[in-house]
Amino acid sequence: MGPFFCDLDPILQLSCSDTTTMVQLHSTVAVFIFNLMPFCIIIASYVYIIVTIFEIPSITGRKKTFSTCRLWSP
C-alpha cells in the first residue's frame, strides 16, 4: 500500500465491508459544516444587530439606525 493522505475515500475503498452508512454520514457532516454553519452564523449576527438596535434608548435613534440598515440589506 502506497502513501495516502488522511482522506476518507481511499480508506473506504480499502474496506471490505459495506461503507454506505459511512459515506452518508460523511455527506451529512459536510453539508452541516459547509452550508448550515455559515447560515447560522449569519442569522446570529443579524439577531445581534437587531438586539443592539433595540437597546438604543431613543425612538428617533432606532428609526435612523433601522433606515441605515435597510439601505445595506439585500
mmCIF file of the N, C-alpha and C atoms, coordinates in Angstrom:
data_MODEL
# 
_entry.id   MODEL 
# 
loop_
_atom_site.group_PDB 
_atom_site.id 
_atom_site.type_symbol 
_atom_site.label_atom_id 
_atom_site.label_alt_id 
_atom_site.label_comp_id 
_atom_site.label_asym_id 
_atom_site.label_entity_id 
_atom_site.label_seq_id 
_atom_site.pdbx_PDB_ins_code 
_atom_site.Cartn_x 
_atom_site.Cartn_y 
_atom_site.Cartn_z 
_atom_site.occupancy 
_atom_site.B_iso_or_equiv 
_atom_site.pdbx_formal_charge 
_atom_site.auth_seq_id 
_atom_site.auth_comp_id 
_atom_site.auth_asym_id 
_atom_site.auth_atom_id 
_atom_site.pdbx_PDB_model_num 
ATOM 1   N N  . MET A 1 1  ? 0.846   -1.169 0.000  1.00 0.00 ? 1  MET A N  1 
ATOM 2   C CA . MET A 1 1  ? 0.000   0.000  0.000  1.00 0.00 ? 1  MET A CA 1 
ATOM 3   C C  . MET A 1 1  ? 0.891   1.232  0.000  1.00 0.00 ? 1  MET A C  1 
ATOM 4   N N  . GLY A 1 2  ? 0.646   2.104  -0.962 1.00 0.00 ? 2  GLY A N  1 
ATOM 5   C CA . GLY A 1 2  ? 1.436   3.315  -1.094 1.00 0.00 ? 2  GLY A CA 1 
ATOM 6   C C  . GLY A 1 2  ? 1.005   4.362  -0.089 1.00 0.00 ? 2  GLY A C  1 
ATOM 7   N N  . PRO A 1 3  ? 1.712   5.463  -0.076 1.00 0.00 ? 3  PRO A N  1 
ATOM 8   C CA . PRO A 1 3  ? 1.321   6.538  0.852  1.00 0.00 ? 3  PRO A CA 1 
ATOM 9   C C  . PRO A 1 3  ? -0.015  7.155  0.441  1.00 0.00 ? 3  PRO A C  1 
ATOM 10  N N  . PHE A 1 4  ? -0.766  7.567  1.416  1.00 0.00 ? 4  PHE A N  1 
ATOM 11  C CA . PHE A 1 4  ? -2.032  8.229  1.149  1.00 0.00 ? 4  PHE A CA 1 
ATOM 12  C C  . PHE A 1 4  ? -2.249  9.299  2.203  1.00 0.00 ? 4  PHE A C  1 
ATOM 13  N N  . PHE A 1 5  ? -3.055  10.259 1.857  1.00 0.00 ? 5  PHE A N  1 
ATOM 14  C CA . PHE A 1 5  ? -3.403  11.311 2.799  1.00 0.00 ? 5  PHE A CA 1 
ATOM 15  C C  . PHE A 1 5  ? -4.516  10.811 3.694  1.00 0.00 ? 5  PHE A C  1 
ATOM 16  N N  . CYS A 1 6  ? -4.843  11.545 4.686  1.00 0.00 ? 6  CYS A N  1 
ATOM 17  C CA . CYS A 1 6  ? -5.916  11.150 5.596  1.00 0.00 ? 6  CYS A CA 1 
ATOM 18  C C  . CYS A 1 6  ? -7.275  11.496 4.995  1.00 0.00 ? 6  CYS A C  1 
ATOM 19  N N  . ASP A 1 7  ? -7.495  11.089 3.766  1.00 0.00 ? 7  ASP A N  1 
ATOM 20  C CA . ASP A 1 7  ? -8.791  11.271 3.123  1.00 0.00 ? 7  ASP A CA 1 
ATOM 21  C C  . ASP A 1 7  ? -9.662  10.077 3.431  1.00 0.00 ? 7  ASP A C  1 
ATOM 22  N N  . LEU A 1 8  ? -10.933 10.316 3.485  1.00 0.00 ? 8  LEU A N  1 
ATOM 23  C CA . LEU A 1 8  ? -11.856 9.240  3.794  1.00 0.00 ? 8  LEU A CA 1 
ATOM 24  C C  . LEU A 1 8  ? -12.062 8.297  2.613  1.00 0.00 ? 8  LEU A C  1 
ATOM 25  N N  . ASP A 1 9  ? -12.043 8.824  1.399  1.00 0.00 ? 9  ASP A N  1 
ATOM 26  C CA . ASP A 1 9  ? -12.318 7.990  0.224  1.00 0.00 ? 9  ASP A CA 1 
ATOM 27  C C  . ASP A 1 9  ? -11.321 6.848  0.045  1.00 0.00 ? 9  ASP A C  1 
ATOM 28  N N  . PRO A 1 10 ? -10.001 7.079  0.115  1.00 0.00 ? 10 PRO A N  1 
ATOM 29  C CA . PRO A 1 10 ? -9.081  5.945  -0.029 1.00 0.00 ? 10 PRO A CA 1 
ATOM 30  C C  . PRO A 1 10 ? -9.236  4.912  1.088  1.00 0.00 ? 10 PRO A C  1 
ATOM 31  N N  . ILE A 1 11 ? -9.533  5.368  2.274  1.00 0.00 ? 11 ILE A N  1 
ATOM 32  C CA . ILE A 1 11 ? -9.715  4.438  3.387  1.00 0.00 ? 11 ILE A CA 1 
ATOM 33  C C  . ILE A 1 11 ? -10.967 3.593  3.179  1.00 0.00 ? 11 ILE A C  1 
ATOM 34  N N  . LEU A 1 12 ? -12.042 4.218  2.702  1.00 0.00 ? 12 LEU A N  1 
ATOM 35  C CA . LEU A 1 12 ? -13.271 3.470  2.449  1.00 0.00 ? 12 LEU A CA 1 
ATOM 36  C C  . LEU A 1 12 ? -13.100 2.495  1.288  1.00 0.00 ? 12 LEU A C  1 
ATOM 37  N N  . GLN A 1 13 ? -12.281 2.828  0.314  1.00 0.00 ? 13 GLN A N  1 
ATOM 38  C CA . GLN A 1 13 ? -12.042 1.911  -0.797 1.00 0.00 ? 13 GLN A CA 1 
ATOM 39  C C  . GLN A 1 13 ? -11.275 0.674  -0.352 1.00 0.00 ? 13 GLN A C  1 
ATOM 40  N N  . LEU A 1 14 ? -10.460 0.800  0.683  1.00 0.00 ? 14 LEU A N  1 
ATOM 41  C CA . LEU A 1 14 ? -9.719  -0.348 1.210  1.00 0.00 ? 14 LEU A CA 1 
ATOM 42  C C  . LEU A 1 14 ? -10.585 -1.249 2.079  1.00 0.00 ? 14 LEU A C  1 
ATOM 43  N N  . SER A 1 15 ? -11.703 -0.757 2.503  1.00 0.00 ? 15 SER A N  1 
ATOM 44  C CA . SER A 1 15 ? -12.565 -1.515 3.397  1.00 0.00 ? 15 SER A CA 1 
ATOM 45  C C  . SER A 1 15 ? -13.230 -2.674 2.661  1.00 0.00 ? 15 SER A C  1 
ATOM 46  N N  . CYS A 1 16 ? -13.381 -3.773 3.362  1.00 0.00 ? 16 CYS A N  1 
ATOM 47  C CA . CYS A 1 16 ? -14.039 -4.949 2.788  1.00 0.00 ? 16 CYS A CA 1 
ATOM 48  C C  . CYS A 1 16 ? -15.516 -5.004 3.169  1.00 0.00 ? 16 CYS A C  1 
ATOM 49  N N  . SER A 1 17 ? -15.948 -4.111 4.010  1.00 0.00 ? 17 SER A N  1 
ATOM 50  C CA . SER A 1 17 ? -17.342 -4.126 4.463  1.00 0.00 ? 17 SER A CA 1 
ATOM 51  C C  . SER A 1 17 ? -18.159 -3.072 3.721  1.00 0.00 ? 17 SER A C  1 
ATOM 52  N N  . ASP A 1 18 ? -19.446 -3.047 4.002  1.00 0.00 ? 18 ASP A N  1 
ATOM 53  C CA . ASP A 1 18 ? -20.352 -2.086 3.385  1.00 0.00 ? 18 ASP A CA 1 
ATOM 54  C C  . ASP A 1 18 ? -20.101 -0.707 3.987  1.00 0.00 ? 18 ASP A C  1 
ATOM 55  N N  . THR A 1 19 ? -19.831 0.267  3.149  1.00 0.00 ? 19 THR A N  1 
ATOM 56  C CA . THR A 1 19 ? -19.473 1.606  3.636  1.00 0.00 ? 19 THR A CA 1 
ATOM 57  C C  . THR A 1 19 ? -20.522 2.654  3.302  1.00 0.00 ? 19 THR A C  1 
ATOM 58  N N  . THR A 1 20 ? -21.719 2.245  2.930  1.00 0.00 ? 20 THR A N  1 
ATOM 59  C CA . THR A 1 20 ? -22.729 3.232  2.526  1.00 0.00 ? 20 THR A CA 1 
ATOM 60  C C  . THR A 1 20 ? -23.147 4.128  3.683  1.00 0.00 ? 20 THR A C  1 
ATOM 61  N N  . THR A 1 21 ? -23.261 3.568  4.882  1.00 0.00 ? 21 THR A N  1 
ATOM 62  C CA . THR A 1 21 ? -23.649 4.415  6.016  1.00 0.00 ? 21 THR A CA 1 
ATOM 63  C C  . THR A 1 21 ? -22.554 5.414  6.349  1.00 0.00 ? 21 THR A C  1 
ATOM 64  N N  . MET A 1 22 ? -21.307 5.002  6.202  1.00 0.00 ? 22 MET A N  1 
ATOM 65  C CA . MET A 1 22 ? -20.196 5.923  6.467  1.00 0.00 ? 22 MET A CA 1 
ATOM 66  C C  . MET A 1 22 ? -20.171 7.043  5.431  1.00 0.00 ? 22 MET A C  1 
ATOM 67  N N  . VAL A 1 23 ? -20.451 6.716  4.183  1.00 0.00 ? 23 VAL A N  1 
ATOM 68  C CA . VAL A 1 23 ? -20.479 7.741  3.130  1.00 0.00 ? 23 VAL A CA 1 
ATOM 69  C C  . VAL A 1 23 ? -21.631 8.704  3.380  1.00 0.00 ? 23 VAL A C  1 
ATOM 70  N N  . GLN A 1 24 ? -22.785 8.185  3.791  1.00 0.00 ? 24 GLN A N  1 
ATOM 71  C CA . GLN A 1 24 ? -23.922 9.058  4.092  1.00 0.00 ? 24 GLN A CA 1 
ATOM 72  C C  . GLN A 1 24 ? -23.618 9.957  5.282  1.00 0.00 ? 24 GLN A C  1 
ATOM 73  N N  . LEU A 1 25 ? -22.973 9.415  6.292  1.00 0.00 ? 25 LEU A N  1 
ATOM 74  C CA . LEU A 1 25 ? -22.594 10.214 7.457  1.00 0.00 ? 25 LEU A CA 1 
ATOM 75  C C  . LEU A 1 25 ? -21.606 11.295 7.057  1.00 0.00 ? 25 LEU A C  1 
ATOM 76  N N  . HIS A 1 26 ? -20.647 10.938 6.236  1.00 0.00 ? 26 HIS A N  1 
ATOM 77  C CA . HIS A 1 26 ? -19.652 11.903 5.773  1.00 0.00 ? 26 HIS A CA 1 
ATOM 78  C C  . HIS A 1 26 ? -20.325 13.026 4.982  1.00 0.00 ? 26 HIS A C  1 
ATOM 79  N N  . SER A 1 27 ? -21.283 12.679 4.133  1.00 0.00 ? 27 SER A N  1 
ATOM 80  C CA . SER A 1 27 ? -22.002 13.690 3.354  1.00 0.00 ? 27 SER A CA 1 
ATOM 81  C C  . SER A 1 27 ? -22.833 14.592 4.250  1.00 0.00 ? 27 SER A C  1 
ATOM 82  N N  . THR A 1 28 ? -23.488 14.027 5.252  1.00 0.00 ? 28 THR A N  1 
ATOM 83  C CA . THR A 1 28 ? -24.301 14.808 6.178  1.00 0.00 ? 28 THR A CA 1 
ATOM 84  C C  . THR A 1 28 ? -23.446 15.797 6.964  1.00 0.00 ? 28 THR A C  1 
ATOM 85  N N  . VAL A 1 29 ? -22.305 15.344 7.430  1.00 0.00 ? 29 VAL A N  1 
ATOM 86  C CA . VAL A 1 29 ? -21.407 16.229 8.179  1.00 0.00 ? 29 VAL A CA 1 
ATOM 87  C C  . VAL A 1 29 ? -20.878 17.332 7.270  1.00 0.00 ? 29 VAL A C  1 
ATOM 88  N N  . ALA A 1 30 ? -20.557 16.992 6.032  1.00 0.00 ? 30 ALA A N  1 
ATOM 89  C CA . ALA A 1 30 ? -20.059 18.006 5.089  1.00 0.00 ? 30 ALA A CA 1 
ATOM 90  C C  . ALA A 1 30 ? -21.126 19.055 4.802  1.00 0.00 ? 30 ALA A C  1 
ATOM 91  N N  . VAL A 1 31 ? -22.369 18.624 4.633  1.00 0.00 ? 31 VAL A N  1 
ATOM 92  C CA . VAL A 1 31 ? -23.465 19.574 4.405  1.00 0.00 ? 31 VAL A CA 1 
ATOM 93  C C  . VAL A 1 31 ? -23.628 20.477 5.617  1.00 0.00 ? 31 VAL A C  1 
ATOM 94  N N  . PHE A 1 32 ? -23.546 19.915 6.813  1.00 0.00 ? 32 PHE A N  1 
ATOM 95  C CA . PHE A 1 32 ? -23.694 20.707 8.027  1.00 0.00 ? 32 PHE A CA 1 
ATOM 96  C C  . PHE A 1 32 ? -22.585 21.750 8.136  1.00 0.00 ? 32 PHE A C  1 
ATOM 97  N N  . ILE A 1 33 ? -21.370 21.337 7.892  1.00 0.00 ? 33 ILE A N  1 
ATOM 98  C CA . ILE A 1 33 ? -20.238 22.255 8.071  1.00 0.00 ? 33 ILE A CA 1 
ATOM 99  C C  . ILE A 1 33 ? -20.233 23.346 7.012  1.00 0.00 ? 33 ILE A C  1 
ATOM 100 N N  . PHE A 1 34 ? -20.472 22.987 5.751  1.00 0.00 ? 34 PHE A N  1 
ATOM 101 C CA . PHE A 1 34 ? -20.308 23.955 4.676  1.00 0.00 ? 34 PHE A CA 1 
ATOM 102 C C  . PHE A 1 34 ? -21.566 24.747 4.348  1.00 0.00 ? 34 PHE A C  1 
ATOM 103 N N  . ASN A 1 35 ? -22.730 24.291 4.773  1.00 0.00 ? 35 ASN A N  1 
ATOM 104 C CA . ASN A 1 35 ? -23.964 25.009 4.453  1.00 0.00 ? 35 ASN A CA 1 
ATOM 105 C C  . ASN A 1 35 ? -24.663 25.550 5.687  1.00 0.00 ? 35 ASN A C  1 
ATOM 106 N N  . LEU A 1 36 ? -24.855 24.732 6.669  1.00 0.00 ? 36 LEU A N  1 
ATOM 107 C CA . LEU A 1 36 ? -25.660 25.124 7.814  1.00 0.00 ? 36 LEU A CA 1 
ATOM 108 C C  . LEU A 1 36 ? -24.918 26.054 8.769  1.00 0.00 ? 36 LEU A C  1 
ATOM 109 N N  . MET A 1 37 ? -23.646 25.819 8.988  1.00 0.00 ? 37 MET A N  1 
ATOM 110 C CA . MET A 1 37 ? -22.890 26.658 9.916  1.00 0.00 ? 37 MET A CA 1 
ATOM 111 C C  . MET A 1 37 ? -22.799 28.112 9.453  1.00 0.00 ? 37 MET A C  1 
ATOM 112 N N  . PRO A 1 38 ? -22.450 28.403 8.203  1.00 0.00 ? 38 PRO A N  1 
ATOM 113 C CA . PRO A 1 38 ? -22.439 29.810 7.784  1.00 0.00 ? 38 PRO A CA 1 
ATOM 114 C C  . PRO A 1 38 ? -23.815 30.465 7.876  1.00 0.00 ? 38 PRO A C  1 
ATOM 115 N N  . PHE A 1 39 ? -24.870 29.711 7.536  1.00 0.00 ? 39 PHE A N  1 
ATOM 116 C CA . PHE A 1 39 ? -26.224 30.238 7.646  1.00 0.00 ? 39 PHE A CA 1 
ATOM 117 C C  . PHE A 1 39 ? -26.538 30.607 9.092  1.00 0.00 ? 39 PHE A C  1 
ATOM 118 N N  . CYS A 1 40 ? -26.178 29.746 10.039 1.00 0.00 ? 40 CYS A N  1 
ATOM 119 C CA . CYS A 1 40 ? -26.431 30.029 11.456 1.00 0.00 ? 40 CYS A CA 1 
ATOM 120 C C  . CYS A 1 40 ? -25.618 31.229 11.944 1.00 0.00 ? 40 CYS A C  1 
ATOM 121 N N  . ILE A 1 41 ? -24.406 31.359 11.459 1.00 0.00 ? 41 ILE A N  1 
ATOM 122 C CA . ILE A 1 41 ? -23.578 32.500 11.858 1.00 0.00 ? 41 ILE A CA 1 
ATOM 123 C C  . ILE A 1 41 ? -24.177 33.805 11.331 1.00 0.00 ? 41 ILE A C  1 
ATOM 124 N N  . ILE A 1 42 ? -24.666 33.789 10.101 1.00 0.00 ? 42 ILE A N  1 
ATOM 125 C CA . ILE A 1 42 ? -25.287 34.991 9.526  1.00 0.00 ? 42 ILE A CA 1 
ATOM 126 C C  . ILE A 1 42 ? -26.551 35.361 10.296 1.00 0.00 ? 42 ILE A C  1 
ATOM 127 N N  . ILE A 1 43 ? -27.392 34.373 10.593 1.00 0.00 ? 43 ILE A N  1 
ATOM 128 C CA . ILE A 1 43 ? -28.626 34.634 11.352 1.00 0.00 ? 43 ILE A CA 1 
ATOM 129 C C  . ILE A 1 43 ? -28.287 35.177 12.738 1.00 0.00 ? 43 ILE A C  1 
ATOM 130 N N  . ALA A 1 44 ? -27.289 34.593 13.390 1.00 0.00 ? 44 ALA A N  1 
ATOM 131 C CA . ALA A 1 44 ? -26.889 35.064 14.723 1.00 0.00 ? 44 ALA A CA 1 
ATOM 132 C C  . ALA A 1 44 ? -26.381 36.505 14.666 1.00 0.00 ? 44 ALA A C  1 
ATOM 133 N N  . SER A 1 45 ? -25.657 36.864 13.616 1.00 0.00 ? 45 SER A N  1 
ATOM 134 C CA . SER A 1 45 ? -25.162 38.239 13.532 1.00 0.00 ? 45 SER A CA 1 
ATOM 135 C C  . SER A 1 45 ? -26.309 39.224 13.310 1.00 0.00 ? 45 SER A C  1 
ATOM 136 N N  . TYR A 1 46 ? -27.305 38.845 12.483 1.00 0.00 ? 46 TYR A N  1 
ATOM 137 C CA . TYR A 1 46 ? -28.466 39.714 12.299 1.00 0.00 ? 46 TYR A CA 1 
ATOM 138 C C  . TYR A 1 46 ? -29.256 39.872 13.597 1.00 0.00 ? 46 TYR A C  1 
ATOM 139 N N  . VAL A 1 47 ? -29.403 38.800 14.339 1.00 0.00 ? 47 VAL A N  1 
ATOM 140 C CA . VAL A 1 47 ? -30.106 38.886 15.628 1.00 0.00 ? 47 VAL A CA 1 
ATOM 141 C C  . VAL A 1 47 ? -29.346 39.802 16.574 1.00 0.00 ? 47 VAL A C  1 
ATOM 142 N N  . TYR A 1 48 ? -28.024 39.684 16.603 1.00 0.00 ? 48 TYR A N  1 
ATOM 143 C CA . TYR A 1 48 ? -27.213 40.538 17.465 1.00 0.00 ? 48 TYR A CA 1 
ATOM 144 C C  . TYR A 1 48 ? -27.369 42.010 17.076 1.00 0.00 ? 48 TYR A C  1 
ATOM 145 N N  . ILE A 1 49 ? -27.399 42.294 15.778 1.00 0.00 ? 49 ILE A N  1 
ATOM 146 C CA . ILE A 1 49 ? -27.573 43.678 15.319 1.00 0.00 ? 49 ILE A CA 1 
ATOM 147 C C  . ILE A 1 49 ? -28.939 44.215 15.738 1.00 0.00 ? 49 ILE A C  1 
ATOM 148 N N  . ILE A 1 50 ? -29.981 43.412 15.564 1.00 0.00 ? 50 ILE A N  1 
ATOM 149 C CA . ILE A 1 50 ? -31.332 43.859 15.918 1.00 0.00 ? 50 ILE A CA 1 
ATOM 150 C C  . ILE A 1 50 ? -31.457 44.081 17.418 1.00 0.00 ? 50 ILE A C  1 
ATOM 151 N N  . VAL A 1 51 ? -30.893 43.181 18.226 1.00 0.00 ? 51 VAL A N  1 
ATOM 152 C CA . VAL A 1 51 ? -30.936 43.357 19.676 1.00 0.00 ? 51 VAL A CA 1 
ATOM 153 C C  . VAL A 1 51 ? -30.188 44.622 20.084 1.00 0.00 ? 51 VAL A C  1 
ATOM 154 N N  . THR A 1 52 ? -29.053 44.867 19.447 1.00 0.00 ? 52 THR A N  1 
ATOM 155 C CA . THR A 1 52 ? -28.280 46.074 19.753 1.00 0.00 ? 52 THR A CA 1 
ATOM 156 C C  . THR A 1 52 ? -29.062 47.330 19.381 1.00 0.00 ? 52 THR A C  1 
ATOM 157 N N  . ILE A 1 53 ? -29.781 47.295 18.262 1.00 0.00 ? 53 ILE A N  1 
ATOM 158 C CA . ILE A 1 53 ? -30.581 48.452 17.857 1.00 0.00 ? 53 ILE A CA 1 
ATOM 159 C C  . ILE A 1 53 ? -31.704 48.702 18.855 1.00 0.00 ? 53 ILE A C  1 
ATOM 160 N N  . PHE A 1 54 ? -32.332 47.636 19.335 1.00 0.00 ? 54 PHE A N  1 
ATOM 161 C CA . PHE A 1 54 ? -33.420 47.819 20.300 1.00 0.00 ? 54 PHE A CA 1 
ATOM 162 C C  . PHE A 1 54 ? -32.935 48.328 21.656 1.00 0.00 ? 54 PHE A C  1 
ATOM 163 N N  . GLU A 1 55 ? -31.640 48.252 21.916 1.00 0.00 ? 55 GLU A N  1 
ATOM 164 C CA . GLU A 1 55 ? -31.100 48.788 23.163 1.00 0.00 ? 55 GLU A CA 1 
ATOM 165 C C  . GLU A 1 55 ? -30.858 50.298 23.087 1.00 0.00 ? 55 GLU A C  1 
ATOM 166 N N  . ILE A 1 56 ? -30.997 50.889 21.913 1.00 0.00 ? 56 ILE A N  1 
ATOM 167 C CA . ILE A 1 56 ? -30.867 52.345 21.771 1.00 0.00 ? 56 ILE A CA 1 
ATOM 168 C C  . ILE A 1 56 ? -32.054 52.989 22.484 1.00 0.00 ? 56 ILE A C  1 
ATOM 169 N N  . PRO A 1 57 ? -31.799 53.923 23.394 1.00 0.00 ? 57 PRO A N  1 
ATOM 170 C CA . PRO A 1 57 ? -32.891 54.438 24.221 1.00 0.00 ? 57 PRO A CA 1 
ATOM 171 C C  . PRO A 1 57 ? -33.904 55.309 23.472 1.00 0.00 ? 57 PRO A C  1 
ATOM 172 N N  . SER A 1 58 ? -33.472 56.078 22.483 1.00 0.00 ? 58 SER A N  1 
ATOM 173 C CA . SER A 1 58 ? -34.419 56.988 21.827 1.00 0.00 ? 58 SER A CA 1 
ATOM 174 C C  . SER A 1 58 ? -35.051 56.326 20.597 1.00 0.00 ? 58 SER A C  1 
ATOM 175 N N  . ILE A 1 59 ? -36.318 56.651 20.371 1.00 0.00 ? 59 ILE A N  1 
ATOM 176 C CA . ILE A 1 59 ? -37.042 56.086 19.231 1.00 0.00 ? 59 ILE A CA 1 
ATOM 177 C C  . ILE A 1 59 ? -36.493 56.653 17.920 1.00 0.00 ? 59 ILE A C  1 
ATOM 178 N N  . THR A 1 60 ? -36.121 57.919 17.925 1.00 0.00 ? 60 THR A N  1 
ATOM 179 C CA . THR A 1 60 ? -35.576 58.506 16.694 1.00 0.00 ? 60 THR A CA 1 
ATOM 180 C C  . THR A 1 60 ? -34.234 57.862 16.330 1.00 0.00 ? 60 THR A C  1 
ATOM 181 N N  . GLY A 1 61 ? -33.450 57.547 17.334 1.00 0.00 ? 61 GLY A N  1 
ATOM 182 C CA . GLY A 1 61 ? -32.174 56.865 17.076 1.00 0.00 ? 61 GLY A CA 1 
ATOM 183 C C  . GLY A 1 61 ? -32.398 55.493 16.470 1.00 0.00 ? 61 GLY A C  1 
ATOM 184 N N  . ARG A 1 62 ? -33.395 54.783 16.980 1.00 0.00 ? 62 ARG A N  1 
ATOM 185 C CA . ARG A 1 62 ? -33.727 53.464 16.413 1.00 0.00 ? 62 ARG A CA 1 
ATOM 186 C C  . ARG A 1 62 ? -34.195 53.588 14.974 1.00 0.00 ? 62 ARG A C  1 
ATOM 187 N N  . LYS A 1 63 ? -35.038 54.589 14.700 1.00 0.00 ? 63 LYS A N  1 
ATOM 188 C CA . LYS A 1 63 ? -35.535 54.774 13.337 1.00 0.00 ? 63 LYS A CA 1 
ATOM 189 C C  . LYS A 1 63 ? -34.387 55.081 12.378 1.00 0.00 ? 63 LYS A C  1 
ATOM 190 N N  . LYS A 1 64 ? -33.461 55.949 12.799 1.00 0.00 ? 64 LYS A N  1 
ATOM 191 C CA . LYS A 1 64 ? -32.317 56.278 11.947 1.00 0.00 ? 64 LYS A CA 1 
ATOM 192 C C  . LYS A 1 64 ? -31.455 55.036 11.700 1.00 0.00 ? 64 LYS A C  1 
ATOM 193 N N  . THR A 1 65 ? -31.253 54.262 12.737 1.00 0.00 ? 65 THR A N  1 
ATOM 194 C CA . THR A 1 65 ? -30.426 53.063 12.596 1.00 0.00 ? 65 THR A CA 1 
ATOM 195 C C  . THR A 1 65 ? -31.086 52.041 11.687 1.00 0.00 ? 65 THR A C  1 
ATOM 196 N N  . PHE A 1 66 ? -32.393 51.807 11.862 1.00 0.00 ? 66 PHE A N  1 
ATOM 197 C CA . PHE A 1 66 ? -33.095 50.861 11.000 1.00 0.00 ? 66 PHE A CA 1 
ATOM 198 C C  . PHE A 1 66 ? -33.111 51.343 9.552  1.00 0.00 ? 66 PHE A C  1 
ATOM 199 N N  . SER A 1 67 ? -33.257 52.650 9.340  1.00 0.00 ? 67 SER A N  1 
ATOM 200 C CA . SER A 1 67 ? -33.251 53.139 7.962  1.00 0.00 ? 67 SER A CA 1 
ATOM 201 C C  . SER A 1 67 ? -31.874 52.963 7.341  1.00 0.00 ? 67 SER A C  1 
ATOM 202 N N  . THR A 1 68 ? -30.808 53.138 8.118  1.00 0.00 ? 68 THR A N  1 
ATOM 203 C CA . THR A 1 68 ? -29.453 52.916 7.622  1.00 0.00 ? 68 THR A CA 1 
ATOM 204 C C  . THR A 1 68 ? -29.234 51.446 7.315  1.00 0.00 ? 68 THR A C  1 
ATOM 205 N N  . CYS A 1 69 ? -29.698 50.568 8.208  1.00 0.00 ? 69 CYS A N  1 
ATOM 206 C CA . CYS A 1 69 ? -29.530 49.128 7.981  1.00 0.00 ? 69 CYS A CA 1 
ATOM 207 C C  . CYS A 1 69 ? -30.348 48.659 6.779  1.00 0.00 ? 69 CYS A C  1 
ATOM 208 N N  . ARG A 1 70 ? -31.499 49.255 6.562  1.00 0.00 ? 70 ARG A N  1 
ATOM 209 C CA . ARG A 1 70 ? -32.351 48.864 5.454  1.00 0.00 ? 70 ARG A CA 1 
ATOM 210 C C  . ARG A 1 70 ? -31.659 49.145 4.124  1.00 0.00 ? 70 ARG A C  1 
ATOM 211 N N  . LEU A 1 71 ? -30.848 50.189 4.066  1.00 0.00 ? 71 LEU A N  1 
ATOM 212 C CA . LEU A 1 71 ? -30.134 50.505 2.832  1.00 0.00 ? 71 LEU A CA 1 
ATOM 213 C C  . LEU A 1 71 ? -29.102 49.422 2.490  1.00 0.00 ? 71 LEU A C  1 
ATOM 214 N N  . TRP A 1 72 ? -28.516 48.776 3.510  1.00 0.00 ? 72 TRP A N  1 
ATOM 215 C CA . TRP A 1 72 ? -27.450 47.804 3.282  1.00 0.00 ? 72 TRP A CA 1 
ATOM 216 C C  . TRP A 1 72 ? -27.977 46.375 3.144  1.00 0.00 ? 72 TRP A C  1 
ATOM 217 N N  . SER A 1 73 ? -29.204 46.135 3.535  1.00 0.00 ? 73 SER A N  1 
ATOM 218 C CA . SER A 1 73 ? -29.728 44.770 3.454  1.00 0.00 ? 73 SER A CA 1 
ATOM 219 C C  . SER A 1 73 ? -30.152 44.462 2.026  1.00 0.00 ? 73 SER A C  1 
ATOM 220 N N  . PRO A 1 74 ? -30.035 43.188 1.636  1.00 0.00 ? 74 PRO A N  1 
ATOM 221 C CA . PRO A 1 74 ? -30.376 42.831 0.248  1.00 0.00 ? 74 PRO A CA 1 
ATOM 222 C C  . PRO A 1 74 ? -31.852 42.889 -0.046 1.00 0.00 ? 74 PRO A C  1 
# 
